[in-house]
Amino acid sequence: MGAPGHAPADAFFLDTADGPRFCLYHAPVGEMRGALVYLHPFAEEMNRARRMAALQARALAAPGFAVLLLDLHGCGDSGGDFGDASWDGWLRDVAQARGWIEQKTGCTAGLWGLRLGALLAVCHAQRAPVPPARLLLWQPVTIGSGYLNQFLRLKLAGELLAGGSDSGGTDALREALKAGESLEIAGYALSPALADGIDAADARALAPRCTIDWCEVVAAPERPLPPAAARVVETWRLQGSRVNVHLAAGPQFWAAPETVDCPNLIAASSAALTHDAANA
């Protein structure tokens, strides 16, 4: 399904110390203008977002960006079980993928993340010895603890539907994780190591040292950036980060049970990156 003038993506497994990671590489068309590694969202959001990720990757490759779509440990077609994944292991996957594309292209790569993948990108940008060239953040999760609570509530909802009780709510589930117990939630085995990493991740305390394009999907063109997101953007700016905000009207494709597209998000992201590349 390549765009005109764009060859199909190259599928391969990236060897890492933690096992093979499935990747799709979209080579740039014409002169290379930059490189990006895509970090997918969490659990079922990853599957619902695959089409949009592919559409955006082709849209960026067409004007000259190299794009690597990475499946993290235990996700998609990568090696390992989801139940064995950890936040630190995913950060190692990001570093390996970034190293691969930088060696292939000869330039410092940026990171493009969706939802929890965006928070993972921010964490990498803060810890990496050399920061990424830029961050393209789609609807970023900013507070890992809140996101973890939302995921835990899926288990509680399933138990209630099955005729059970909430068994102490999210606090009880958190205690089980702290005791070393993995939890089966919506078909995914959540390990204590992964839950701890998500719980501790907080974008408010991690001002990335690179240019950031924050892309938020809104219900209508006149809608502003949500207050919680606006506060993080302001915090980053006060700490010296360059943050460009882009609002795109469209559906929340990562949460929709059916496959839907958000063309405005693709257009806004492509315009932001090509504009900066042209003015570099």
N, C-alpha and C positions, 0 to 999 in steps of 0.2 A: 504494500500500500504506500509506495513512495510518492512524494509530490513530484510534479514535473521538474526534471533536471536533478532530482535527488535520488541517489541509489538507495536500495533497501538497507535497513540497519544491519550491522554485523553482529551476530549473536555469538557469545563465547563465555567461557567460565574463567574468571580471574582467580588465580591461585593465591591463597592467603594462608598465614600460619594457622588460622582457625577453620580452614576448609574452603571449598570452591564457592565463588560468588557469581551468580548469573548476571550477565551484563548485555545491554544492547548499545552499540556504538553508532551514532549518527555522524558520519563524516561531514565536514563543512563543504559547501558548494563554492567553488572559486576561492578567492583569497581568504585566509583564515582571519577572523576578527576577534576571536576569543574562544574560551572553552568553559564548559559547565558540567558538573556532576549533579544528577537529579536524585533526591532522597525522598522516597515515597512516604505516604502517611501510614498510620497504624492499623493493623488488623484488617477488617473488611473494607475500611476506607481505601486501602491500597488497591483492591480489586476494582472498586467503583471508579477510581481515578485513572486507571490504566489508559483508557482511550484519550483522555485529555492530556496525559503526559506524552503520549505518542504524537498527538497533533501538535503540541507545543514544541517538542523536540524537532519535528520536521520543519515547523515554521521558523525555528532558530537556525537550523542547519542551512536553509535556503540562502540567507544573506551572509553565511560564512562562519557560523559558530559550530564548534565541535561539541557534541552533547553525549554524555555517557549516562544511561539509565541503569541504576544499580539495584539489585535485589539484596536486601540485608540478610544477615544470618537467620536462617529458619523461615524466610519469607519468599513467596513466589517460587522460582525454580532454583534458588540457592541451596547449598548443602546445609545440613544440620536441622535440628528440630526447633520449632518456635519456642518450645518450653525450655530450651537450653540457652536461649538468647539472653544477652545482658546489654545494658546501655553502654558500658565501656567496650564491649565487643563490637557493638554497632559503630562506635566512634573509631575503632580500629579499621572497620570496613570502609568507613568514609576516607580515612587517611590513605588506605591502600588504593582505593579507586581514584582519589585525587592524584596520587603519585603516578598511577598508570597513565592517566590522560595528560598529565604534565610532561611525562617522558615522551609520549607520542607526539604531542603538539609543540613542545618546547616553550610553553608559556604558562604562567601561573593561572590555575583554574579558579573559577567561581563555583559556588554551590547554589543549587536551586532546590528548595524544599517546600513540601506541601504539608500543612497541619503539623503533626508531631515531627515529620521530617524537617520542617522549618526550624523547630526548636533544636533538633539534633544538629542542624547546620550552624545555628548560633553557638551552640556549645563547642563544636569543632573550631569555629572561628575564634573563639575566646582562648582555647587551649593550644592551638597549633603554633609551632615556633614561627612559621611564616603564615600570616593570615591569607585567606582566599582573596582572589582578585575582587570579588564582589559577592553579595548575597541577593538572590531573588527569592523572596519569601511569599508564598501563596497562603493566605488565610492562616497565619502562624498561630500555633498554640503557644501561649506565653508563660503559663504557670502549669508546670507538670503535675503538681499535686491536685489541682482542680480537674485536670484531664483524667488523671487516674481515678478520681472519685466517680466521674461520669462513666468510666468503663466498668468499675466495680458495681455500679447501680444496674448494669445490664444483667449481672448475675442475680441480684436481688429481685429484679423484675421477672426473670425466668422462674425463680423459686415461687414467687407469688402466683404466677400463672399456672404453675403446676400444683397449686393448692397448699403450698407451704407458707412459712412466715419469713419475715426479713431477717430473722436470727441475729439480731443485734446490729443490723445495718452495716454501713461501710466500716465503722470502727471495728466490728468483729472480723470483717474480712482483712482489714489491715493488720490486726493482731495475728491472724493466721499466717499472713505473709511474713511478719516479723519472726514468727516461730519456725520459719523455714518451709512452710507448706506452699506448694504451687496450687493455683486455682484454675479450674476449667471455666472459661467465660466465653459464651457465644462461639464455641468451637475452638477456642484458643487457650493453650495452657500458659498462664502467666506465672513466670518464675519470680521468686523474691528478688533475685539480682536485677531483673529488668524493671520490676515495680519500684525498687529502691532508686534506681537511676532516674526513672521518669519523675518520681515523687520529688527528687532533689533539684531537678532542672527548673530554673526560674530565669526567664529572659530579662526580667527587670534588673537583675544584677549582672548582666552579661552584655555590656555595650560592645558590639563587634567593631573591630579595627579596620573597617573597609566600607566602601559604598554599599548602601542597602536600598533595594527597591522593594517596598512593602506593598503587596497587591491584595486588596480586600474585595471580596465579592459582596455586593449589596443588592437589596431587593429592587431598588429603583435608582435611576441616575442621580436624583437629588439627595439621596441618603448620605449622611456624613459618616466618617470613620467612627465605629463604635467607641464609647468612652474608655473602656478598658484598653483597647488597642491604642487609642490616642495618648493615653498616659504613658504607655511604654515608649511610643515614638518620641514623646517629649523628653522622657528620661534619657533616652539614647542621645538625642540631640544636645541636651545639656552636658552630657559626658563627652561630647566632641564627635559623635558619629554623624556622617552625612546620610540622612534618610529621606528618600523620595517616596511619597505615598501616591498610589494609583488605585482608584475606585473603579470597579467593573460591574455593571449591572448584569445579573444573570442568576441562574440556579446554583444551589449548593450541590454540585455534581458528586462530590465525595460522600454525600449522605443520601443521595437519591437511590431508591431501590431499582429504578430503571436507568439505563444509560442515557445521560443527557450531556450536552456540550455547553460551554460558556465561551462563545467566540470573542466577546468583549475582553475577557481575561487574556486570551491568547494575543489579541491585538495590542493591548496595553503593555504586556510583558515584552513583546517583540519590539514595539516602538521605543520602550525605555532602554533596552540593551543596544539596539542599533543606533539610537541617538548618541549614547555615550561613546560607543565605538567610533562613530564618525567624528566626534569632537575630542578624542583622546590625543 
